[in-house]
Amino acid sequence: MRIDRFLKLASLVKRRAMAQEMVEVGAVRLNGKTVKPSADVEAGDAIELAFPRRLIAVEVLTSDERALKRKTAAFRINADRRLGEDEKPW
C-alpha cells in the first residue's frame, strides 16, 4: 500500500492530500529514508513523522487495506516526543 494512503487509513493524518504533502517536503521517513508518496509500506516497516512541534516514530503492524478500513490496529508507537521551539526533528 502507498505510504500516503497508509497514513490516512491508519489515522496518522486527517487527509490524504496532507499525507502526500508531508511526504513530498520530507517530513515523513520510511525505514530511515525520505521517500515519494507512492512508496510501498509493508508490515514491519518503520515510519517517522515530523509535525511542527512533535516527532512520532511507529512500526507498521499491517498494511492490509481491508483490515485498516475495519479499524484494526495498524501501527505501534515506538516514540512520541515534543520538540523544542528551536529544535529540528532530524
C-alpha positions as CSV (number, residue, x, y, z in Angstrom):
1,M,0.0,0.0,0.0
2,R,1.2,3.5,-0.8
3,I,2.6,5.4,2.2
4,D,0.2,8.4,1.7
5,R,-2.8,6.1,1.7
6,F,-1.5,4.2,4.8
7,L,-1.0,7.4,6.8
8,K,-4.7,8.4,6.1
9,L,-6.2,5.0,6.7
10,A,-4.2,4.5,9.9
11,S,-5.4,7.9,11.1
12,L,-1.9,9.3,11.5
13,V,-3.0,12.3,9.4
14,K,-6.5,13.6,8.6
15,R,-6.4,13.9,4.8
16,R,-4.5,12.0,2.1
17,A,-3.6,15.3,0.5
18,M,-1.9,16.3,3.7
19,A,-0.1,13.0,3.8
20,Q,1.2,13.5,0.3
21,E,2.4,17.0,1.1
22,M,4.2,15.8,4.2
23,V,6.0,13.1,2.3
24,E,6.9,15.4,-0.6
25,V,8.5,18.0,1.8
26,G,10.5,15.3,3.6
27,A,8.5,15.3,6.9
28,V,8.0,11.5,6.6
29,R,10.7,8.9,6.6
30,L,10.2,5.2,5.8
31,N,12.9,2.9,7.3
32,G,15.1,6.0,7.8
33,K,14.9,7.3,4.2
34,T,12.9,10.1,2.6
35,V,10.5,8.6,0.0
36,K,7.9,9.6,-2.5
37,P,4.1,9.4,-1.7
38,S,3.9,6.2,-3.9
39,A,6.4,4.3,-1.7
40,D,5.1,0.9,-0.6
41,V,4.5,0.2,3.1
42,E,4.6,-3.3,4.5
43,A,4.3,-4.9,7.9
44,G,7.5,-4.4,9.9
45,D,8.4,-1.1,8.3
46,A,9.4,1.9,10.5
47,I,7.8,5.3,9.8
48,E,8.8,8.6,11.3
49,L,6.5,11.6,11.1
50,A,7.7,15.2,11.8
51,F,5.0,17.6,12.8
52,P,5.8,21.2,13.6
53,R,6.4,20.5,17.3
54,R,6.2,16.7,17.5
55,L,8.1,13.7,16.2
56,I,6.4,10.3,16.1
57,A,8.0,7.0,15.3
58,V,5.8,4.0,14.6
59,E,6.2,0.4,13.5
60,V,3.7,-0.8,10.9
61,L,1.7,-3.8,12.1
62,T,-0.4,-4.3,9.0
63,S,-0.7,-2.7,5.6
64,D,-3.8,-4.6,4.5
65,E,-6.4,-2.1,3.3
66,R,-9.4,-4.1,4.3
67,A,-8.1,-4.5,7.9
68,L,-7.3,-0.8,8.1
69,K,-10.9,0.1,7.0
70,R,-12.2,-2.2,9.8
71,K,-10.0,-0.1,12.2
72,T,-7.6,-3.0,13.0
73,A,-4.5,-1.8,14.9
74,A,-2.3,-0.6,12.0
75,F,0.8,0.5,13.9
76,R,2.6,0.6,17.3
77,I,4.1,3.8,18.6
78,N,7.8,3.4,19.3
79,A,8.5,7.1,20.2
80,D,6.4,10.2,20.6
81,R,8.2,13.3,21.7
82,R,7.6,17.1,21.7
83,L,10.2,19.2,20.0
84,G,11.6,22.5,21.5
85,E,10.9,25.7,19.7
86,D,14.4,25.8,18.0
87,E,14.8,22.0,17.7
88,K,14.7,20.4,14.3
89,P,13.3,16.8,14.0
90,W,16.3,15.5,12.1
